Amino acid sequence: MSLEVTVIIVNYNTGDLISRCIDSVLNQQNIQFEIIVVDNVSMDNSIEVLKKYEQKKHIILVENQKNVGFGCANNQIEKIAQAKYLFLLNPDCIMNDNLSLRHCVDYMDKHSEVGMAGTRIFEPRKNRMVKAQVTYPCEKNLKHTATFAHLPGNIAWILGASMIISKNIYQQADGFDPDFFLYGEETDLCLRIRKNGYEIAIIDNVCVEHYSGASERQSSPKEIYLRKQQGFYQFCRKHYNIKDVVGLAKKNLWRSRIKLIFLNFLALYNTKKFSPKVQRLYANIQAAKECIESLSLVKDDNK
Protein backbone atom coordinates (compact mmCIF):
# COMPACT_ATOMS: atom_id res chain seq x y z
CA MET A 1 0.00 0.00 0.00
CA SER A 2 1.41 3.39 -1.04
CA LEU A 3 2.12 6.24 1.34
CA GLU A 4 -0.83 8.55 1.85
CA VAL A 5 0.75 11.38 3.83
CA THR A 6 4.21 12.70 4.71
CA VAL A 7 4.34 14.34 8.13
CA ILE A 8 6.90 17.16 8.08
CA ILE A 9 8.18 18.47 11.41
CA VAL A 10 10.54 21.45 11.46
CA ASN A 11 12.46 21.39 14.73
CA TYR A 12 14.44 24.05 16.55
CA ASN A 13 15.37 23.71 20.23
CA THR A 14 12.36 21.62 21.23
CA GLY A 15 14.18 18.50 22.39
CA ASP A 16 12.06 18.33 25.54
CA LEU A 17 8.81 18.29 23.56
CA ILE A 18 9.42 16.61 20.23
CA SER A 19 9.25 13.04 21.59
CA ARG A 20 5.61 13.58 22.56
CA CYS A 21 4.93 14.98 19.10
CA ILE A 22 6.58 12.09 17.24
CA ASP A 23 5.01 9.46 19.49
CA SER A 24 1.57 10.94 18.86
CA VAL A 25 2.19 10.58 15.12
CA LEU A 26 3.53 7.04 15.47
CA ASN A 27 0.29 6.14 17.26
CA GLN A 28 -1.79 7.05 14.20
CA GLN A 29 -3.86 4.15 12.85
CA ASN A 30 -5.45 3.08 9.55
CA ILE A 31 -3.09 5.29 7.56
CA GLN A 32 0.15 4.81 5.61
CA PHE A 33 2.55 7.62 6.47
CA GLU A 34 6.18 8.66 6.77
CA ILE A 35 7.73 11.16 9.18
CA ILE A 36 10.49 13.53 8.09
CA VAL A 37 12.04 15.82 10.69
CA VAL A 38 14.33 18.64 9.63
CA ASP A 39 16.40 20.20 12.38
CA ASN A 40 17.45 23.82 11.99
CA VAL A 41 20.71 23.58 13.98
CA SER A 42 19.18 23.13 17.41
CA MET A 43 21.43 23.99 20.35
CA ASP A 44 19.71 21.72 22.88
CA ASN A 45 19.44 17.92 23.01
CA SER A 46 17.17 17.68 19.96
CA ILE A 47 19.60 15.75 17.75
CA GLU A 48 20.28 13.23 20.48
CA VAL A 49 16.55 12.63 20.88
CA LEU A 50 15.88 12.48 17.14
CA LYS A 51 18.71 10.06 16.36
CA LYS A 52 17.11 7.48 18.65
CA TYR A 53 14.03 7.55 16.44
CA GLU A 54 16.13 7.53 13.28
CA GLN A 55 18.00 4.42 14.43
CA LYS A 56 14.68 2.63 14.88
CA LYS A 57 13.70 3.70 11.35
CA HIS A 58 10.72 5.55 12.70
CA ILE A 59 11.71 8.82 11.08
CA ILE A 60 13.90 10.34 8.41
CA LEU A 61 16.13 12.99 10.00
CA VAL A 62 17.57 15.87 8.00
CA GLU A 63 20.17 17.98 9.80
CA ASN A 64 20.61 21.45 8.34
CA GLN A 65 23.93 23.26 8.60
CA LYS A 66 22.21 26.58 9.25
CA ASN A 67 18.84 27.76 10.47
CA VAL A 68 16.93 28.36 7.24
CA GLY A 69 13.62 29.17 8.95
CA PHE A 70 10.25 27.44 8.94
CA GLY A 71 9.14 27.94 5.34
CA CYS A 72 12.42 27.06 3.65
CA ALA A 73 12.76 23.92 5.76
CA ASN A 74 9.32 22.73 4.62
CA ASN A 75 10.22 23.52 1.00
CA GLN A 76 13.38 21.50 1.44
CA ILE A 77 11.53 18.41 2.67
CA GLU A 78 8.71 18.66 0.12
CA LYS A 79 11.25 17.72 -2.53
CA ILE A 80 11.92 14.33 -0.92
CA ALA A 81 8.44 13.61 0.45
CA GLN A 82 6.96 10.46 -1.08
CA ALA A 83 3.26 10.81 -0.25
CA LYS A 84 0.31 12.47 -1.97
CA TYR A 85 -0.33 14.78 0.98
CA LEU A 86 1.96 16.83 3.19
CA PHE A 87 1.00 17.30 6.82
CA LEU A 88 2.93 20.19 8.38
CA LEU A 89 3.16 19.75 12.14
CA ASN A 90 4.98 21.83 14.74
CA PRO A 91 7.22 19.91 17.17
CA ASP A 92 5.32 21.38 20.12
CA CYS A 93 2.04 19.81 18.96
CA ILE A 94 0.38 16.58 20.06
CA MET A 95 -2.23 14.49 18.22
CA ASN A 96 -4.43 13.03 20.95
CA ASP A 97 -6.72 11.11 18.59
CA ASN A 98 -5.03 8.18 16.84
CA LEU A 99 -7.24 8.66 13.78
CA SER A 100 -6.30 12.30 13.22
CA LEU A 101 -4.25 11.68 10.08
CA ARG A 102 -6.92 9.34 8.70
CA HIS A 103 -9.60 12.00 9.17
CA CYS A 104 -7.42 14.68 7.55
CA VAL A 105 -6.64 12.62 4.45
CA ASP A 106 -10.28 11.54 4.11
CA TYR A 107 -11.38 15.18 4.33
CA MET A 108 -8.97 16.29 1.61
CA ASP A 109 -9.97 13.38 -0.64
CA LYS A 110 -13.63 14.43 -0.36
CA HIS A 111 -13.09 18.18 -0.82
CA SER A 112 -11.27 18.90 -4.08
CA GLU A 113 -12.18 22.58 -3.75
CA VAL A 114 -9.94 22.87 -0.66
CA GLY A 115 -6.29 23.64 -1.29
CA MET A 116 -5.11 23.52 2.29
CA ALA A 117 -6.83 22.67 5.56
CA GLY A 118 -5.91 23.19 9.17
CA THR A 119 -7.03 21.24 12.19
CA ARG A 120 -8.63 22.76 15.23
CA ILE A 121 -5.88 23.85 17.62
CA PHE A 122 -6.08 24.04 21.40
CA GLU A 123 -3.42 25.94 23.35
CA PRO A 124 -3.33 24.51 26.91
CA ARG A 125 -1.07 27.24 28.29
CA LYS A 126 -3.55 29.91 27.28
CA ASN A 127 -6.61 27.67 27.69
CA ARG A 128 -8.02 28.71 24.33
CA MET A 129 -8.92 27.45 20.89
CA VAL A 130 -7.13 29.12 17.99
CA LYS A 131 -9.55 30.55 15.46
CA ALA A 132 -9.13 30.60 11.70
CA GLN A 133 -8.84 34.14 10.36
CA VAL A 134 -11.44 35.51 7.96
CA THR A 135 -9.47 38.63 6.96
CA TYR A 136 -5.86 39.42 6.21
CA PRO A 137 -3.74 41.59 8.55
CA CYS A 138 -5.20 45.12 8.76
CA GLU A 139 -7.32 44.38 5.68
CA LYS A 140 -10.16 46.57 6.94
CA ASN A 141 -7.84 49.59 7.03
CA LEU A 142 -6.75 49.31 3.38
CA LYS A 143 -7.74 52.17 1.10
CA HIS A 144 -5.65 51.64 -2.04
CA THR A 145 -5.35 47.84 -2.26
CA ALA A 146 -7.70 45.77 -4.43
CA THR A 147 -10.24 43.84 -2.39
CA PHE A 148 -9.83 40.14 -1.58
CA ALA A 149 -13.59 39.56 -1.63
CA HIS A 150 -13.43 37.68 -4.95
CA LEU A 151 -11.25 34.89 -3.55
CA PRO A 152 -12.84 31.47 -2.94
CA GLY A 153 -14.00 30.43 0.52
CA ASN A 154 -14.62 32.33 3.73
CA ILE A 155 -11.34 31.60 5.54
CA ALA A 156 -8.39 33.88 4.79
CA TRP A 157 -5.62 32.02 6.58
CA ILE A 158 -4.87 29.43 9.24
CA LEU A 159 -2.12 28.87 11.78
CA GLY A 160 0.80 26.90 10.36
CA ALA A 161 1.21 24.64 13.39
CA SER A 162 -1.01 21.83 12.05
CA MET A 163 -2.21 21.74 8.45
CA ILE A 164 -2.49 19.46 5.43
CA ILE A 165 -2.01 20.17 1.73
CA SER A 166 -1.61 18.00 -1.35
CA LYS A 167 1.90 17.92 -2.73
CA ASN A 168 0.62 19.00 -6.16
CA ILE A 169 -1.08 22.12 -4.81
CA TYR A 170 1.99 22.92 -2.69
CA GLN A 171 4.11 22.74 -5.84
CA GLN A 172 1.63 24.82 -7.86
CA ALA A 173 1.98 27.56 -5.25
CA ASP A 174 5.80 27.19 -5.25
CA GLY A 175 5.68 26.36 -1.55
CA PHE A 176 6.54 28.90 1.11
CA ASP A 177 8.11 32.19 0.09
CA PRO A 178 11.79 32.01 1.19
CA ASP A 179 11.75 35.73 1.97
CA PHE A 180 9.78 34.89 5.12
CA PHE A 181 12.03 33.49 7.85
CA LEU A 182 9.52 33.03 10.64
CA TYR A 183 5.99 34.47 11.03
CA GLY A 184 3.73 35.55 8.21
CA GLU A 185 4.70 32.74 5.85
CA GLU A 186 1.50 30.71 6.33
CA THR A 187 -0.63 33.82 5.77
CA ASP A 188 1.20 34.44 2.50
CA LEU A 189 0.89 30.81 1.37
CA CYS A 190 -2.84 30.73 2.15
CA LEU A 191 -3.42 33.85 0.09
CA ARG A 192 -1.50 32.48 -2.88
CA ILE A 193 -3.39 29.18 -2.70
CA ARG A 194 -6.69 31.08 -2.77
CA LYS A 195 -5.45 33.12 -5.73
CA ASN A 196 -4.88 29.79 -7.47
CA GLY A 197 -8.59 29.04 -7.06
CA TYR A 198 -8.69 26.89 -3.92
CA GLU A 199 -10.38 27.37 -0.55
CA ILE A 200 -8.74 27.25 2.87
CA ALA A 201 -10.62 25.12 5.40
CA ILE A 202 -10.69 23.80 8.96
CA ILE A 203 -11.20 20.08 9.65
CA ASP A 204 -13.61 20.24 12.57
CA ASN A 205 -13.30 16.63 13.73
CA VAL A 206 -9.53 16.85 14.30
CA CYS A 207 -7.93 18.79 17.15
CA VAL A 208 -4.28 18.99 18.21
CA GLU A 209 -2.72 20.50 21.32
CA HIS A 210 -0.20 23.23 20.63
CA TYR A 211 2.29 24.40 23.24
CA SER A 212 2.93 27.61 21.31
CA GLY A 213 6.22 29.47 21.29
CA ALA A 214 8.37 26.53 22.39
CA SER A 215 11.17 27.23 19.92
CA GLU A 216 11.29 30.89 20.99
CA ARG A 217 11.74 30.29 24.73
CA GLN A 218 15.34 31.54 24.68
CA SER A 219 14.41 34.78 22.91
CA SER A 220 13.52 38.06 24.58
CA PRO A 221 10.04 39.60 24.16
CA LYS A 222 11.60 42.22 21.90
CA GLU A 223 13.24 39.62 19.65
CA ILE A 224 10.06 37.59 19.32
CA TYR A 225 7.80 40.54 18.63
CA LEU A 226 10.34 42.06 16.22
CA ARG A 227 10.28 38.89 14.12
CA LYS A 228 6.48 38.88 14.19
CA GLN A 229 6.29 42.49 13.08
CA GLN A 230 8.91 41.97 10.39
CA GLY A 231 6.82 39.07 9.07
CA PHE A 232 3.74 41.29 9.14
CA TYR A 233 5.41 44.05 7.12
CA GLN A 234 6.92 41.51 4.72
CA PHE A 235 3.39 40.28 3.99
CA CYS A 236 2.09 43.83 3.61
CA ARG A 237 4.89 44.87 1.24
CA LYS A 238 4.24 41.82 -0.92
CA HIS A 239 0.44 42.02 -1.19
CA TYR A 240 -0.69 45.59 -0.39
CA ASN A 241 -0.46 48.86 -2.29
CA ILE A 242 2.63 50.79 -1.22
CA LYS A 243 0.47 53.71 -0.05
CA ASP A 244 -1.38 51.43 2.35
CA VAL A 245 1.86 49.90 3.65
CA VAL A 246 3.39 53.31 4.34
CA GLY A 247 0.18 54.42 6.04
CA LEU A 248 0.07 51.34 8.26
CA ALA A 249 3.74 51.65 9.20
CA LYS A 250 3.49 55.35 10.03
CA LYS A 251 0.32 54.82 12.06
CA ASN A 252 1.94 52.00 14.05
CA LEU A 253 5.06 54.08 14.56
CA TRP A 254 3.11 57.05 15.89
CA ARG A 255 0.92 54.95 18.19
CA SER A 256 3.87 52.98 19.56
CA ARG A 257 5.84 56.12 20.39
CA ILE A 258 2.89 57.60 22.26
CA LYS A 259 2.31 54.37 24.23
CA LEU A 260 6.02 54.07 24.96
CA ILE A 261 6.10 57.40 26.76
CA PHE A 262 3.31 56.25 29.05
CA LEU A 263 4.65 52.72 29.64
CA ASN A 264 8.21 53.87 30.31
CA PHE A 265 6.82 55.93 33.15
CA LEU A 266 4.84 52.99 34.57
CA ALA A 267 7.88 50.70 34.25
CA LEU A 268 9.72 52.89 36.75
CA TYR A 269 7.29 51.66 39.40
CA ASN A 270 6.73 48.07 38.23
CA THR A 271 9.55 46.94 35.97
CA LYS A 272 8.61 43.26 35.96
CA LYS A 273 5.05 43.93 34.79
CA PHE A 274 5.64 46.62 32.19
CA SER A 275 9.14 45.93 30.85
CA PRO A 276 8.01 43.22 28.36
CA LYS A 277 5.35 45.58 27.00
CA VAL A 278 7.98 48.31 26.64
CA GLN A 279 10.25 45.92 24.76
CA ARG A 280 7.43 44.99 22.38
CA LEU A 281 6.83 48.66 21.63
CA TYR A 282 10.52 49.16 20.87
CA ALA A 283 10.29 46.19 18.50
CA ASN A 284 7.19 47.67 16.86
CA ILE A 285 8.98 50.97 16.34
CA GLN A 286 12.06 49.28 14.88
CA ALA A 287 10.05 47.14 12.46
CA ALA A 288 7.93 50.10 11.31
CA LYS A 289 11.04 52.21 10.70
CA GLU A 290 12.68 49.36 8.77
CA CYS A 291 9.58 49.04 6.61
CA ILE A 292 9.39 52.77 5.85
CA GLU A 293 13.10 52.89 5.04
CA SER A 294 12.86 49.88 2.71
CA LEU A 295 9.94 51.45 0.85
CA SER A 296 11.88 54.70 0.52
CA LEU A 297 14.66 52.76 -1.17
CA VAL A 298 12.13 51.24 -3.55
CA LYS A 299 10.83 54.70 -4.47
CA ASP A 300 14.38 55.94 -5.07
CA ASP A 301 15.13 52.97 -7.35
CA ASN A 302 12.01 53.70 -9.38
CA LYS A 303 12.89 57.33 -10.04
C-alpha positions in Angstrom: 0.0 0.0 0.0 1.4 3.4 -1.0 2.1 6.2 1.3 -0.8 8.6 1.8 0.7 11.4 3.8 4.2 12.7 4.7 4.3 14.3 8.1 6.9 17.2 8.1 8.2 18.5 11.4 10.5 21.4 11.5 12.5 21.4 14.7 14.4 24.0 16.6 15.4 23.7 20.2 12.4 21.6 21.2 14.2 18.5 22.4 12.1 18.3 25.5 8.8 18.3 23.6 9.4 16.6 20.2 9.3 13.0 21.6 5.6 13.6 22.6 4.9 15.0 19.1 6.6 12.1 17.2 5.0 9.5 19.5 1.6 10.9 18.9 2.2 10.6 15.1 3.5 7.0 15.5 0.3 6.1 17.3 -1.8 7.1 14.2 -3.9 4.2 12.9 -5.5 3.1 9.6 -3.1 5.3 7.6 0.1 4.8 5.6 2.5 7.6 6.5 6.2 8.7 6.8 7.7 11.2 9.2 10.5 13.5 8.1 12.0 15.8 10.7 14.3 18.6 9.6 16.4 20.2 12.4 17.5 23.8 12.0 20.7 23.6 14.0 19.2 23.1 17.4 21.4 24.0 20.4 19.7 21.7 22.9 19.4 17.9 23.0 17.2 17.7 20.0 19.6 15.8 17.8 20.3 13.2 20.5 16.5 12.6 20.9 15.9 12.5 17.1 18.7 10.1 16.4 17.1 7.5 18.7 14.0 7.6 16.4 16.1 7.5 13.3 18.0 4.4 14.4 14.7 2.6 14.9 13.7 3.7 11.4 10.7 5.6 12.7 11.7 8.8 11.1 13.9 10.3 8.4 16.1 13.0 10.0 17.6 15.9 8.0 20.2 18.0 9.8 20.6 21.4 8.3 23.9 23.3 8.6 22.2 26.6 9.3 18.8 27.8 10.5 16.9 28.4 7.2 13.6 29.2 8.9 10.3 27.4 8.9 9.1 27.9 5.3 12.4 27.1 3.6 12.8 23.9 5.8 9.3 22.7 4.6 10.2 23.5 1.0 13.4 21.5 1.4 11.5 18.4 2.7 8.7 18.7 0.1 11.2 17.7 -2.5 11.9 14.3 -0.9 8.4 13.6 0.4 7.0 10.5 -1.1 3.3 10.8 -0.2 0.3 12.5 -2.0 -0.3 14.8 1.0 2.0 16.8 3.2 1.0 17.3 6.8 2.9 20.2 8.4 3.2 19.7 12.1 5.0 21.8 14.7 7.2 19.9 17.2 5.3 21.4 20.1 2.0 19.8 19.0 0.4 16.6 20.1 -2.2 14.5 18.2 -4.4 13.0 21.0 -6.7 11.1 18.6 -5.0 8.2 16.8 -7.2 8.7 13.8 -6.3 12.3 13.2 -4.2 11.7 10.1 -6.9 9.3 8.7 -9.6 12.0 9.2 -7.4 14.7 7.5 -6.6 12.6 4.5 -10.3 11.5 4.1 -11.4 15.2 4.3 -9.0 16.3 1.6 -10.0 13.4 -0.6 -13.6 14.4 -0.4 -13.1 18.2 -0.8 -11.3 18.9 -4.1 -12.2 22.6 -3.7 -9.9 22.9 -0.7 -6.3 23.6 -1.3 -5.1 23.5 2.3 -6.8 22.7 5.6 -5.9 23.2 9.2 -7.0 21.2 12.2 -8.6 22.8 15.2 -5.9 23.8 17.6 -6.1 24.0 21.4 -3.4 25.9 23.3 -3.3 24.5 26.9 -1.1 27.2 28.3 -3.5 29.9 27.3 -6.6 27.7 27.7 -8.0 28.7 24.3 -8.9 27.4 20.9 -7.1 29.1 18.0 -9.5 30.6 15.5 -9.1 30.6 11.7 -8.8 34.1 10.4 -11.4 35.5 8.0 -9.5 38.6 7.0 -5.9 39.4 6.2 -3.7 41.6 8.5 -5.2 45.1 8.8 -7.3 44.4 5.7 -10.2 46.6 6.9 -7.8 49.6 7.0 -6.8 49.3 3.4 -7.7 52.2 1.1 -5.6 51.6 -2.0 -5.4 47.8 -2.3 -7.7 45.8 -4.4 -10.2 43.8 -2.4 -9.8 40.1 -1.6 -13.6 39.6 -1.6 -13.4 37.7 -5.0 -11.3 34.9 -3.5 -12.8 31.5 -2.9 -14.0 30.4 0.5 -14.6 32.3 3.7 -11.3 31.6 5.5 -8.4 33.9 4.8 -5.6 32.0 6.6 -4.9 29.4 9.2 -2.1 28.9 11.8 0.8 26.9 10.4 1.2 24.6 13.4 -1.0 21.8 12.1 -2.2 21.7 8.5 -2.5 19.5 5.4 -2.0 20.2 1.7 -1.6 18.0 -1.3 1.9 17.9 -2.7 0.6 19.0 -6.2 -1.1 22.1 -4.8 2.0 22.9 -2.7 4.1 22.7 -5.8 1.6 24.8 -7.9 2.0 27.6 -5.2 5.8 27.2 -5.3 5.7 26.4 -1.6 6.5 28.9 1.1 8.1 32.2 0.1 11.8 32.0 1.2 11.8 35.7 2.0 9.8 34.9 5.1 12.0 33.5 7.9 9.5 33.0 10.6 6.0 34.5 11.0 3.7 35.5 8.2 4.7 32.7 5.9 1.5 30.7 6.3 -0.6 33.8 5.8 1.2 34.4 2.5 0.9 30.8 1.4 -2.8 30.7 2.2 -3.4 33.9 0.1 -1.5 32.5 -2.9 -3.4 29.2 -2.7 -6.7 31.1 -2.8 -5.4 33.1 -5.7 -4.9 29.8 -7.5 -8.6 29.0 -7.1 -8.7 26.9 -3.9 -10.4 27.4 -0.6 -8.7 27.3 2.9 -10.6 25.1 5.4 -10.7 23.8 9.0 -11.2 20.1 9.6 -13.6 20.2 12.6 -13.3 16.6 13.7 -9.5 16.8 14.3 -7.9 18.8 17.2 -4.3 19.0 18.2 -2.7 20.5 21.3 -0.2 23.2 20.6 2.3 24.4 23.2 2.9 27.6 21.3 6.2 29.5 21.3 8.4 26.5 22.4 11.2 27.2 19.9 11.3 30.9 21.0 11.7 30.3 24.7 15.3 31.5 24.7 14.4 34.8 22.9 13.5 38.1 24.6 10.0 39.6 24.2 11.6 42.2 21.9 13.2 39.6 19.6 10.1 37.6 19.3 7.8 40.5 18.6 10.3 42.1 16.2 10.3 38.9 14.1 6.5 38.9 14.2 6.3 42.5 13.1 8.9 42.0 10.4 6.8 39.1 9.1 3.7 41.3 9.1 5.4 44.0 7.1 6.9 41.5 4.7 3.4 40.3 4.0 2.1 43.8 3.6 4.9 44.9 1.2 4.2 41.8 -0.9 0.4 42.0 -1.2 -0.7 45.6 -0.4 -0.5 48.9 -2.3 2.6 50.8 -1.2 0.5 53.7 0.0 -1.4 51.4 2.4 1.9 49.9 3.6 3.4 53.3 4.3 0.2 54.4 6.0 0.1 51.3 8.3 3.7 51.7 9.2 3.5 55.4 10.0 0.3 54.8 12.1 1.9 52.0 14.1 5.1 54.1 14.6 3.1 57.1 15.9 0.9 54.9 18.2 3.9 53.0 19.6 5.8 56.1 20.4 2.9 57.6 22.3 2.3 54.4 24.2 6.0 54.1 25.0 6.1 57.4 26.8 3.3 56.2 29.1 4.6 52.7 29.6 8.2 53.9 30.3 6.8 55.9 33.2 4.8 53.0 34.6 7.9 50.7 34.2 9.7 52.9 36.8 7.3 51.7 39.4 6.7 48.1 38.2 9.6 46.9 36.0 8.6 43.3 36.0 5.1 43.9 34.8 5.6 46.6 32.2 9.1 45.9 30.9 8.0 43.2 28.4 5.4 45.6 27.0 8.0 48.3 26.6 10.3 45.9 24.8 7.4 45.0 22.4 6.8 48.7 21.6 10.5 49.2 20.9 10.3 46.2 18.5 7.2 47.7 16.9 9.0 51.0 16.3 12.1 49.3 14.9 10.0 47.1 12.5 7.9 50.1 11.3 11.0 52.2 10.7 12.7 49.4 8.8 9.6 49.0 6.6 9.4 52.8 5.8 13.1 52.9 5.0 12.9 49.9 2.7 9.9 51.4 0.9 11.9 54.7 0.5 14.7 52.8 -1.2 12.1 51.2 -3.6 10.8 54.7 -4.5 14.4 55.9 -5.1 15.1 53.0 -7.3 12.0 53.7 -9.4 12.9 57.3 -10.0 
